[in-house]
Amino acid sequence: MIAFKEVNKIYPNGVRGLRDVDFEMRRGEFVALIGLSGAGKSTLLRTVNGITEPTSGEVEVDGRVVGGSREDLRRLRGRIGMIFQGFNLVGPSTVQHNVIVGRLSHKHPVLGTLGLFNRRDYQLVERALDRVGLANKLHQRADQLSGGQQQRVAIARALVQEPSVLLADEPVASLDPVSTDRVMSDLRRVRDELELTVLVSLHSVPLARRWATRIIGMRDGMVVFDGTPQEATDTRLGEIYGDAYRAMNEAQQLPESRGSDGKGPAEGGEDCDVEECRTP
Ligand SMILES: Nc1ncnc2c1ncn2[C@@H]1O[C@H](COP(=O)(O)OP(=O)(O)OP(=O)(O)O)[C@@H](O)[C@H]1O
């Protein structure tokens, strides 16, 4: 469970990142945060794992207030997986190495840097890669994978933390529509299978409608919409965001070319192994 209690963030330069943010997320919810650039989505996400400290108010994760000593924060971050737009992988290292790094949050700092991982850690890596359909890439270099595959490696890295919460900051912003679909569906599936609470910032309203169980819309640091995907109609969001709504709605269209079953990735897409499919 995540609870925001009257959370405000004013940056040192006077910019108000968050204004009176107050809502709760139940375990297992998949919430999409939408809003234009600068609306406060990243700021909000970063208050959940304590990277950004609220100026006033509190954020709670699983009943504990985010903050406290360095050790408190380390323990909290161990239960929160984070996925970034740029994947944050070590390109020349193997997929296995990139994923096992997620176990460091459960290690004593010194043991972790010595690379002392045990059998269970390696088993967790294999299971996590299996969940995102990349078990066969274990020994491949991360930078030889497509962008979408790299993001799924990043999801696996978050999963080996055995988290209760997954945060994803624009995880599909740099991906093509087919890879986007695969990454979103992996996020949604691991949430279903592991009962994770997932909070994802997205630029695209169609994507939010398609994958989230709840949509929270932000503007100028405030929550201006909180409802189901069905309630997030064009009319309603158009009223809230005005002319800017069109830009948000068109940020990323859903895949047009899909597999023959209408669900899987189209040929030559996400799991394509040929050179042209890889990100530069
Ligand atoms: N470290 C910082 N110092 C000062 N201002 C900041 C800082 N980080 C963010 N801001 C400001 O806070 C506001 C919210 O920014 P934030 O990055 O949370 O928005 P966002 O909705 O995630 O935007 P984007 O979609 O572009 O990532 C913006 O006005 C931004 O310029």
The ligand as an ORCA input file, in Angstrom:
! r2SCAN-3c Opt
* xyz 0 1
  N      15.631     19.174     -9.075
  C      14.770     20.124     -9.440
  N      15.003     21.420     -9.147
  C      14.131     22.369     -9.493
  N      12.977     22.151    -10.145
  C      12.696     20.878    -10.467
  C      13.564     19.804    -10.144
  N      13.014     18.662    -10.599
  C      11.855     19.009    -11.186
  N      11.645     20.342    -11.111
  C      10.504     21.088    -11.594
  O       9.347     20.548    -10.960
  C       8.256     20.493    -11.886
  C       7.795     19.051    -12.006
  O       8.829     18.321    -12.660
  P       8.732     16.737    -12.921
  O      10.019     16.320    -13.500
  O       8.265     16.078    -11.692
  O       7.564     16.699    -14.015
  P       7.145     15.499    -14.980
  O       5.659     15.515    -15.053
  O       7.794     14.250    -14.550
  O       7.753     15.983    -16.352
  P       8.322     15.086    -17.569
  O       7.132     14.385    -18.152
  O       8.923     16.087    -18.493
  O       9.340     14.150    -16.988
  C       8.765     21.078    -13.188
  O       8.428     22.442    -13.223
  C      10.266     20.902    -13.084
  O      10.956     21.891    -13.826
*
